[in-house]
């Protein structure tokens, strides 16, 4: 299937390096967080990047849900929390996430339904729920 959009991000140095897009329009230093034996830093980390992307994507999915419900001018804030957990099954790590949406002027039962409907549409939610297709390839210079 032909992608609608494709982007490549490049990392050097892992959790103590940098990440950038091929065209250099995005570039950030990456550091291990203090909670994981890193230093106290203002640099980003993979979990922050994931949570940022998830919150933006989820909020866009809410746009469609709210438009369909004719509540297009509804102010809201999407809080996405990424959690890095120990994976007891293999001794490694795994991610979990939490999404909380704060609506302005929406009834509680409707707010919950809108969040559940957006969760069905959001590509990040689909990835979290259904998995993701990954192509792996190792190369040499």
Phi, psi and omega in degrees: 000135180283129180291148173285329181205146180216138177218145177243131175248144185240130178241137168235137177089003178061228181283354176233055183214226178213160178225140179208159175277160181303323182271003179066014177288342176230128179206126180215147170282147181239134179225147174297130179293154181305323181294346180243039179069022176268191179261164177284108188220161174260003178288161182275175176215167183303325181292320177296318180297318178297312181297322178297313181294318181297315182296319180293316180295316181297319180296324176293321176298323177297327177307311181296318180297314182290324177297316179298325180276003181061036175238054189291330184260039182268117177286140179202159176231130179256122175255117176250129179245124175259134180238127175265121185241153171289133178261102183295336183291330181226003180079003179264218183229162175212162179257148164225166183218158173224137177240128174231129180243127177257114180262151173253115175080028178241138178296148185305313182293324177291320180302314180297319180294320178297319179295316179296321178293319178295325178298329178287333185262328187295127178301325178291322176295319177298319179297316180293323184277316189253354186090183183218141175285129181232127174262127180247138179207125174257136181227170174232158178282000000 
